[in-house]
């Protein structure tokens, strides 16, 4: 092997080592940022060690990156645990999150002021399950959630979310469960709901939704549960609803006006 070839091989080896070192350094920074973010936010009673991956409710992947956060209500009474406000969490520190199961946490229960669902959650592009029900969350329906195109479950029920369901909801084509009940959502239902053809459960009950039902709802042929009760829906039922071959539960008659 001549000197030129040796120099080329040496350069390639150096570049490979540099890339590996850079990736490793980046992973270390990411894990350190996750650890710091959780140390500033996760309840103290759920911390069993110095390693956040071993904390109750935190699940990490094989590389040590956080992929799940859960309040584990089956084994802990989250309503008696103090949780900081959700908008105080450094959400951007968790790009690998796939599941947030933090229902019933009552974030910042003793902290006055509007408790909002932070727009930064819309940057968690790997998120597939988002459960944030019964948390006294306020404000408009967060448009940033429309970026979460991998979502299969969206449950923000039992809060005080206001405003209309955005037409962009049709972008979330992987949704199987859309639970927005017991909020203050108003306006009419967007026809783009008909694009959510993977939906199995749609619960919009106990809101302030008005207007007629869009005929495109009939495209949701995978629906098993549909609850639109306790709203202000008017008009006649679209004939397209006859396409609901899989439906087991259909509730709409309360507050339905001809």
VOPA-572834 format. One record per residue (C-alpha): residue in one letter; x, y, z. Coordinates in steps of 0.02 Angstrom, whole numbers. Layout:
VOPA-572834
   resn       xx       yy       zz
      A        X        Y        Z
...
***
This chain:
VOPA-572834
   resn       xx       yy       zz
      X        0        0        0
      X       74      167      -53
      X       83      324       54
      X      -66      403      -33
      X     -177      254        8
      X     -117      255      188
      X     -158      439      205
      X     -332      411      131
      X     -366      264      248
      X     -304      365      396
      X     -419      510      349
      X     -570      395      333
      X     -536      315      503
      X     -516      485      583
      X     -682      545      510
      X     -773      387      571
      X     -705      412      747
      X     -755      595      741
      X     -934      552      687
      X     -952      418      822
      X     -884      537      954
      X    -1003      675      897
      X    -1154      559      903
      X    -1104      494     1074
      X    -1079      671     1138
      X    -1250      720     1069
      X    -1333      572     1155
      X    -1250      617     1320
      X    -1313      796     1304
      X    -1488      735     1264
      X    -1494      618     1414
      X    -1424      753     1528
      X    -1555      877     1469
      X    -1695      751     1499
      X    -1628      716     1673
      X    -1621      900     1716
      X    -1795      933     1648
      X    -1870      791     1750
      X    -1773      841     1906
      X    -1858     1011     1896
      X    -2033      941     1867
      X    -2066      758     1910
      X    -2145      731     2083
      X    -2019      691     2220
      X    -2120      543     2284
      X    -2091      452     2119
      X    -1900      464     2125
      X    -1817      305     2189
      X    -1639      335     2131
      X    -1523      460     2050
      X    -1558      384     1879
      X    -1719      457     1810
      X    -1746      302     1702
      X    -1781      208     1864
      X    -1911      331     1927
      X    -2092      276     1944
      X    -2187      322     1787
      X    -2034      352     1678
      X    -1988      228     1541
      X    -1826      242     1441
      X    -1769      150     1286
      X    -1608       49     1275
      X    -1506      206     1243
      X    -1572      292     1399
      X    -1690      413     1313
      X    -1862      444     1390
      X    -2003      368     1286
      X    -2148      363     1410
      X    -2214      469     1554
      X    -2357      398     1656
      X    -2444      451     1816
      X    -2483      267     1851
      X    -2649      301     1932
      X    -2677      115     1961
      X    -2540      112     2094
      X    -2529      295     2147
      X    -2661      423     2189
      X    -2604      561     2072
      X    -2739      678     2137
      X    -2648      684     2305
      X    -2477      710     2225
      X    -2415      886     2189
      X    -2377      911     2005
      X    -2300     1069     1936
      X    -2392     1160     1797
      X    -2377     1070     1631
      X    -2308     1227     1547
      X    -2162     1223     1670
      X    -2097     1061     1594
      X    -1956     1079     1467
      X    -2053      982     1335
      X    -1919     1010     1203
      X    -1800      899     1302
      X    -1899      742     1256
      X    -1896      714     1066
      X    -1912      525     1084
      X    -2073      525     1187
      X    -2206      409     1118
      X    -2329      408     1264
      X    -2389      539     1388
      X    -2513      466     1511
      X    -2540      604     1638
      X    -2727      606     1666
      X    -2797      666     1831
      X    -2638      752     1889
      X    -2718      923     1916
      X    -2559     1014     1866
      X    -2516     1162     1975
      X    -2670     1133     2083
      X    -2620     1267     2208
      X    -2549     1384     2077
      X    -2665     1521     2016
      X    -2673     1578     1836
      X    -2721     1497     1673
      X    -2660     1318     1657
      X    -2630     1293     1473
      X    -2580     1147     1365
      X    -2410     1207     1303
      X    -2390     1227     1116
      X    -2218     1142     1129
      X    -2306      973     1142
      X    -2331      991      955
      X    -2144      965      931
      X    -2151      786     1000
      X    -2166      710      828
      X    -2146      530      889
      X    -2297      543     1006
      X    -2428      408      978
      X    -2529      418     1140
      X    -2576      579     1230
      X    -2686      567     1385
      X    -2712      730     1478
      X    -2891      717     1540
      X    -2955      791     1703
      X    -2814      916     1727
      X    -2907     1083     1731
      X    -2818     1134     1571
      X    -2882     1295     1492
      X    -2867     1393     1332
      X    -2904     1363     1149
      X    -2885     1196     1063
      X    -2695     1190     1035
      X    -2663     1201      848
      X    -2488     1132      877
      X    -2565      961      911
      X    -2603      950      725
      X    -2417      920      697
      X    -2427      753      788
      X    -2467      647      637
      X    -2418      484      725
      X    -2551      507      859
      X    -2666      358      885
      X    -2747      418     1047
      X    -2791      597     1094
      X    -2884      617     1258
      X    -2900      793     1330
      X    -3073      768     1405
      X    -3134      843     1569
      X    -3040     1006     1552
      X    -3100     1180     1500
      X    -3033     1185     1323
      X    -3125     1317     1220
      X    -3147     1361     1038
      X    -3192     1260      886
      X    -3113     1097      829
      X    -2990     1154      695
      X    -3017     1094      516
      X    -2837     1032      517
      X    -2891      889      631
      X    -2907      787      471
      X    -2716      779      463
      X    -2711      657      609
      X    -2757      509      500
      X    -2686      378      620
      X    -2806      426      760
      X    -2906      281      831
      X    -2973      368      986
      X    -3021      553      991
      X    -3091      600     1162
      X    -3134      784     1187
      X    -3287      767     1299
      X    -3331      880     1445
      X    -3245     1038     1386
      X    -3312     1203     1317
      X    -3282     1167     1133
      X    -3401     1263     1021
      X    -3436     1296      839
      X    -3486     1168      710
      X    -3400     1003      674
      X    -3273     1018      532
      X    -3306      905      383
      X    -3121      856      391
      X    -3168      736      533
      X    -3219      622      391
      X    -3034      600      347
      X    -3002      508      510
      X    -3049      341      436
      X    -2952      242      568
      X    -3061      311      710
      X    -3140      180      821
      X    -3203      297      958
      X    -3259      478      943
      X    -3323      562     1101
      X    -3368      746     1091
      X    -3506      742     1221
      X    -3546      880     1345
      X    -3477     1027     1248
      X    -3558     1175     1161
      X    -3548     1110      982
      X    -3684     1177      867
      X    -3740     1166      687
      X    -3778     1013      584
      X    -3679      853      568
      X    -3566      847      416
      X    -3612      709      295
      X    -3429      657      285
      X    -3446      580      458
      X    -3517      432      363
      X    -3339      396      301
      X    -3290      341      476
      X    -3336      161      442
      X    -3220       93      578
      X    -3315      182      717
      X    -3371       73      861
      X    -3416      213      983
      X    -3489      383      940
      X    -3550      503     1075
      X    -3608      677     1027
      X    -3735      698     1168
      X    -3762      855     1272
      X    -3720      979     1134
      X    -3826     1097     1029
      X    -3825     1002      865
      X    -3969     1039      746
      X    -4038      977      583
      X    -4069      801      522
      X    -3956      651      536
      X    -3856      632      374
      X    -3905      477      276
      X    -3720      436      264
      X    -3723      379      445
      X    -3803      220      382
      X    -3624      170      335
      X    -3585      138      520
      X    -3580      -51      507
      X    -3468      -77      659
      X    -3554       42      779
      X    -3594      -25      953
      X    -3634      138     1042
      X    -3713      292      964
      X    -3773      434     1077
      X    -3839      597     1007
      X    -4021      623     1052
      X    -3998      740     1199
      X    -4001      921     1141
      X    -4027      865      961
      X    -4151      982      876
      X    -4247      952      717
***
